[in-house]
């Protein structure tokens, strides 16, 4: 791999008090020597596809146990749909996906 540039990402992390906290980090853009494919290396404290740190995701998922999604969205400054997606991820991780009946089990 060789470095071919960089991009800056802003990641939201756990709020300290009222204001929202953002981290500005550099994500190196790399290119494979063999296949020529370019990819961005995510920082170790955030996934490559989301603008939230792992710590923020964990905090939001923990808070959903004791407060409503609307209150959590207001507290963290996240959108309600983002909070809903975090709750959905937590439920799928803890309890698995929905069980579906096979066609032979469906009663007419």
C-alpha positions in Angstrom: 0.0 0.0 0.0 1.1 3.5 -0.6 -0.4 6.8 0.6 -2.0 8.9 -2.0 -3.4 11.8 0.0 -5.6 12.4 3.0 -9.1 13.6 4.0 -10.2 15.2 7.2 -13.3 13.8 9.0 -15.3 15.3 11.8 -16.5 12.8 14.3 -19.1 13.5 17.0 -18.2 12.1 20.4 -19.8 12.0 23.8 -21.1 15.4 24.9 -19.5 17.0 28.0 -22.2 19.0 29.5 -24.4 20.8 27.0 -22.2 21.5 23.9 -21.7 18.8 21.3 -18.0 17.7 20.9 -16.5 17.0 17.5 -13.1 15.5 16.8 -11.3 16.5 13.6 -9.1 13.6 12.4 -7.1 12.8 9.4 -8.0 9.7 7.4 -5.2 8.7 5.0 -6.1 7.6 1.5 -4.1 4.6 0.4 -3.7 2.7 -2.8 -2.9 -1.0 -3.2 0.3 -1.7 -5.3 -1.1 -5.0 -6.7 -4.7 -4.2 -7.7 -4.6 -0.4 -7.7 -7.7 -0.1 -5.5 -7.9 3.0 -3.4 -9.3 3.0 0.2 -9.5 5.2 3.2 -8.2 3.9 6.5 -10.6 4.6 9.3 -9.2 5.8 12.7 -9.2 3.1 15.4 -11.8 4.9 17.5 -14.5 5.2 14.8 -16.0 3.1 12.0 -15.2 4.1 8.5 -18.8 4.6 7.5 -20.2 6.7 10.3 -19.5 10.2 11.7 -19.8 9.0 15.3 -17.0 7.6 17.5 -17.4 4.1 19.0 -17.7 5.7 22.4 -20.6 7.9 21.3 -22.4 4.9 19.8 -22.0 3.0 23.0 -23.1 5.9 25.2 -26.2 6.5 23.1 -27.1 2.7 23.1 -26.7 2.7 26.9 -28.8 5.8 27.4 -31.7 4.2 25.4 -32.2 1.9 28.3 -33.2 4.7 30.6 -34.6 7.5 28.4 -36.8 7.9 25.3 -35.4 8.2 21.9 -36.6 11.8 21.5 -35.0 12.8 24.8 -31.7 11.1 23.7 -31.8 12.9 20.3 -32.3 16.2 22.1 -29.5 15.5 24.6 -26.9 14.4 22.1 -27.9 16.6 19.1 -28.3 13.5 16.9 -31.2 13.1 14.6 -34.1 10.9 15.8 -33.6 8.5 12.9 -29.9 8.1 13.8 -30.9 7.3 17.4 -33.5 4.8 16.0 -30.8 3.1 13.9 -28.5 2.9 17.0 -31.3 1.3 19.0 -32.0 -1.1 16.2 -28.3 -2.2 16.0 -28.2 -2.8 19.7 -31.4 -4.9 19.6 -30.1 -7.0 16.7 -26.8 -7.5 18.5 -28.4 -8.5 21.8 -31.3 -10.5 20.5 -30.6 -11.4 16.9 -32.9 -10.7 13.9 -36.6 -11.4 13.8 -37.6 -15.0 13.5 -39.6 -15.8 10.4 -41.8 -18.8 9.9 -41.3 -21.0 7.0 -44.1 -21.4 4.5 -45.0 -24.8 5.8 -45.7 -23.4 9.2 -48.1 -20.7 8.0 -51.7 -21.6 9.0 -54.3 -20.5 6.3 
